[in-house]
Amino acid sequence: MTRALWTAAGTVFLCLGIIGIVLPLLPTTPFLLLAAACYLRGSKKMHDWLLNQKWFGKYIRNYQEGRGIPLKVKILAISFLWITITFSALFVIDFLWGKILLFIIAVAVSIHIIRIKTLK
């Protein structure tokens, strides 16, 4: 039963991570890392599947093993983050506190990404 709950939680986090690719309010990487941690406890098959995914498996493995993130990925992630946050603040969110919150999130996520070790 516990393993099934871990697997279900991993699937929820994986879905949130995938949604976070296109929604600037949801951070992709933390949800994918949570999914990997849940799958590790719930389903070796799902954990192995996630780590062998074409798009993000290699990045999760590198992060988990403490090797870091390639500079190109950091630049792309921060650029995409700021483009989507700025677009949302200018054209989607109407209230000032929402815009401020978006930029606080962008700064926090940018700092987090910059502080991660750069993979050479």
C-alpha positions in Angstrom: 0.0 0.0 0.0 2.8 2.4 0.9 4.6 1.8 -2.4 1.4 2.5 -4.3 1.0 5.8 -2.5 4.7 6.8 -3.3 4.1 5.8 -6.9 0.8 7.8 -7.0 2.6 10.9 -5.5 5.4 10.5 -8.0 2.9 10.5 -10.8 1.2 13.7 -9.5 4.5 15.4 -9.1 5.5 14.3 -12.6 2.3 15.8 -14.1 2.8 19.0 -12.2 6.4 19.2 -13.5 5.2 18.7 -17.1 2.5 21.4 -16.6 5.2 23.6 -15.2 7.1 23.5 -18.5 4.4 25.8 -20.0 3.0 27.5 -16.9 5.4 30.0 -15.3 3.9 29.7 -11.9 4.7 26.0 -11.5 8.4 25.2 -11.2 9.3 22.2 -13.3 12.6 21.0 -11.8 11.5 20.7 -8.2 8.4 18.7 -9.2 10.5 16.4 -11.4 13.0 15.9 -8.5 10.1 15.1 -6.2 8.7 12.7 -8.7 12.1 10.9 -8.9 12.3 10.7 -5.1 8.8 9.3 -4.8 9.3 6.8 -7.6 12.6 5.7 -5.9 10.5 4.7 -2.9 7.5 3.4 -4.8 8.4 1.9 -8.1 11.9 1.0 -9.4 10.4 0.6 -12.8 8.9 4.1 -12.8 12.1 5.6 -11.3 14.2 3.9 -14.0 11.8 5.1 -16.7 12.0 8.7 -15.4 15.8 8.7 -15.3 16.0 7.4 -18.8 13.6 9.9 -20.4 15.0 11.7 -23.4 14.1 15.2 -22.3 14.8 15.3 -18.6 16.2 12.0 -17.4 19.9 13.0 -17.8 19.3 16.3 -15.9 17.6 14.6 -13.0 20.5 12.0 -12.8 23.1 14.8 -12.9 21.3 16.8 -10.2 20.8 13.8 -8.0 24.4 12.7 -8.3 25.6 16.2 -7.5 27.2 16.8 -10.8 25.1 19.9 -11.6 23.4 21.4 -14.6 25.1 22.4 -17.9 25.6 26.2 -18.4 23.4 26.1 -21.6 20.5 24.6 -19.7 20.9 27.2 -16.9 20.8 30.0 -19.5 17.8 28.5 -21.3 15.9 27.9 -18.1 16.5 31.4 -16.7 15.7 33.0 -20.1 12.5 31.1 -20.5 11.5 31.8 -16.9 11.9 35.5 -17.3 10.2 35.6 -20.7 7.1 33.8 -19.4 7.0 35.7 -16.1 7.3 39.0 -17.8 4.6 38.0 -20.4 2.3 36.9 -17.6 2.9 40.0 -15.5 2.2 42.3 -18.5 -0.7 40.5 -20.2 -2.2 37.9 -17.9 -2.2 39.2 -14.3 -4.3 42.3 -13.6 -3.6 43.0 -10.0 -0.3 44.5 -8.6 0.3 41.9 -5.9 0.1 39.1 -8.5 2.7 40.8 -10.6 5.0 41.4 -7.6 4.6 37.8 -6.6 5.5 36.6 -10.1 8.7 38.6 -10.0 9.6 37.4 -6.5 9.2 33.8 -7.7 11.3 34.6 -10.8 14.1 36.1 -8.6 14.0 33.1 -6.2 14.1 30.5 -9.0 16.8 32.4 -10.8 18.9 32.4 -7.6 18.3 28.7 -7.1 19.3 27.9 -10.6 22.5 30.0 -10.5 23.5 28.4 -7.2 23.4 24.9 -8.6 26.8 23.6 -9.6 27.5 24.1 -13.3 28.3 20.9 -15.1 31.2 21.1 -17.5 
